[in-house]
Amino acid sequence: MKERAHRDTGGTAVLFTDAYRTHAASLLAYLRSQGVDDPEAVTQDVFVALYPRLESLSGGRDGLRALLFTIAHARVVDHHRRRSRVPVAVAYDPLTDTRSTPSAEDDVVHGDTGVAELLARLTPEYRDVVALRVLADLSVEEVAGIMGRTPGAVKQLQRRALLALRREVASDDEAAALVDAGREPEEVR
């Protein structure tokens, strides 16, 4: 009995190998022509589904071929049903993505806050030290290394830059108050 089971298993393996060599290329072509996304994987799946059915197969080579393509056709139908239920994948392009929002830093600098205009009025050194210390949140030592200055010089530059910003904000506030009062800012100066 063991001998018969071993012989049948050996015959099934030979039949399977022969079926694969004979029909794999045409099966793959059929799956490609049907628009299956991964025809190589589905070809392998068809042969995996075929293997347990080989022992009960009847009809010879024609029966084998018919069974093989019946399984393949069922996989094609399954594939298209599954695809119809899944949304179409679209390539992501970050440049056209309108869902993103600017960072808080970008919003402060480039938003309606006027910070960009205030920074533009500063000297390049002041602008650099404010950007590195306040916006980038770097330490005095890190800014000193970047700017090629001593930490004391960076502290002094930061102090002067913040005073210059305060003067700019104060002059803007005074000008806005004068405009609100109906007077032009040049009248005061």
C-alpha positions in Angstrom: 0.0 0.0 0.0 2.8 2.4 0.9 4.5 1.5 -2.4 1.3 2.4 -4.4 0.9 5.8 -2.6 4.6 6.6 -3.3 4.2 5.7 -6.9 1.0 7.8 -7.3 2.7 10.7 -5.7 5.7 10.4 -8.0 3.3 10.2 -11.0 1.5 13.3 -9.8 4.8 15.2 -9.5 5.8 14.1 -13.0 2.4 15.1 -14.4 2.6 18.4 -12.6 6.1 19.2 -13.9 5.0 18.2 -17.5 1.9 20.4 -17.2 3.9 23.4 -16.0 6.5 23.1 -18.8 3.8 22.6 -21.4 1.2 25.2 -20.3 2.9 27.9 -18.2 3.8 30.2 -21.1 0.4 30.1 -22.7 -1.3 30.5 -19.3 0.8 33.5 -18.6 0.0 35.0 -22.0 -3.7 34.4 -21.3 -3.5 36.1 -17.9 -1.7 39.1 -19.4 -4.2 39.5 -22.2 -7.0 39.6 -19.5 -5.4 42.6 -17.7 -4.4 40.8 -14.6 -2.1 43.1 -12.5 0.5 40.4 -11.6 0.1 37.6 -14.1 3.2 35.8 -12.9 1.8 35.4 -9.4 -1.6 34.4 -10.7 0.1 31.8 -12.9 1.8 30.3 -9.9 -1.5 30.4 -8.0 -3.3 28.5 -10.8 -0.6 25.8 -10.7 -0.9 25.6 -6.9 -4.6 25.1 -7.2 -4.1 22.5 -9.9 -1.7 20.2 -8.0 -4.2 18.7 -5.5 -6.7 18.0 -8.3 -4.2 16.0 -10.4 -4.9 12.7 -8.7 -8.6 12.8 -9.6 -8.1 14.2 -13.1 -9.7 12.5 -16.0 -9.6 13.3 -19.7 -5.9 13.1 -20.3 -3.9 16.0 -21.6 -7.0 17.8 -23.0 -8.7 17.4 -19.6 -5.6 18.8 -17.9 -5.5 21.8 -20.2 -9.3 22.4 -19.8 -9.0 22.3 -16.0 -5.9 24.6 -16.0 -7.7 27.3 -18.0 -10.9 26.9 -16.0 -8.9 27.6 -12.9 -7.2 30.5 -14.6 -10.5 32.0 -15.9 -11.9 31.8 -12.3 -8.8 33.7 -11.1 -9.3 36.4 -13.8 -12.9 36.8 -12.8 -11.9 37.1 -9.1 -9.2 39.6 -10.0 -11.7 41.9 -11.9 -14.3 41.6 -9.1 -11.7 42.6 -6.5 -10.4 45.4 -8.6 -13.9 46.8 -9.1 -14.3 47.1 -5.3 -10.9 48.8 -4.7 -10.4 52.5 -5.5 -8.0 53.2 -8.3 -4.5 54.0 -6.9 -3.2 57.4 -8.0 0.5 58.4 -7.8 1.2 60.9 -5.1 2.7 64.2 -6.2 3.6 66.4 -3.2 3.7 69.5 -5.5 0.1 69.2 -6.5 -1.2 68.1 -3.1 -3.5 70.8 -1.8 -4.2 69.1 1.5 -1.0 70.2 3.1 -0.8 73.2 5.3 2.2 75.4 5.9 4.3 74.9 9.0 3.8 77.3 11.9 7.1 78.9 11.1 6.2 79.5 7.5 2.9 80.9 8.5 4.6 83.4 10.9 7.2 84.5 8.5 5.3 84.5 5.2 1.7 84.8 6.5 -0.3 87.9 7.2 1.7 88.7 10.3 4.1 91.1 8.6 7.1 89.4 10.0 8.7 88.9 6.6 8.5 92.7 6.0 9.9 93.5 9.4 12.8 91.1 8.9 13.5 92.6 5.4 14.0 96.0 7.1 16.9 94.7 9.2 20.5 94.5 8.2 21.6 91.1 6.9 23.5 90.4 10.1 20.5 91.2 12.3 18.2 89.2 10.0 20.6 86.2 10.2 20.9 86.2 14.0 17.1 86.6 14.5 16.4 83.8 12.0 18.9 81.4 13.7 18.1 82.2 17.3 14.4 82.8 17.2 13.0 81.0 14.2 15.5 78.1 14.1 15.7 78.0 17.9 19.4 77.4 17.9 21.6 78.0 21.0 24.0 81.0 21.2 26.9 78.6 20.8 25.4 77.0 17.6 24.7 80.4 16.1 28.2 81.5 16.9 29.6 78.5 15.1 27.5 79.1 12.1 28.1 82.9 11.9 31.8 82.6 12.7 31.6 84.9 15.8 32.0 84.5 19.5 29.0 83.8 21.7 29.3 87.3 23.2 29.2 88.9 19.8 26.1 86.8 18.9 24.4 87.9 22.1 25.2 91.6 21.3 23.9 91.2 17.7 20.7 89.6 19.0 20.1 92.4 21.5 20.7 95.0 18.8 18.5 93.2 16.3 15.6 92.8 18.8 15.9 96.6 19.6 15.8 97.4 15.9 12.7 95.2 15.5 11.1 96.9 18.5 11.7 100.3 16.9 10.2 99.1 13.6 7.1 97.7 15.3 6.7 100.9 17.4 7.0 103.0 14.3 4.5 100.8 12.4 2.1 101.0 15.4 2.4 104.8 15.5 1.8 105.0 11.8 -1.2 102.8 12.1 -2.6 104.9 14.9 -2.1 108.1 12.9 -3.9 106.6 9.9 -6.7 105.5 12.1 -7.0 109.1 13.5 -7.2 110.4 9.9 -3.7 111.9 9.8 -0.8 110.9 7.6 2.4 109.6 9.3 4.6 112.2 7.5 2.7 115.0 9.3 4.2 113.9 12.7 7.8 113.6 11.5 
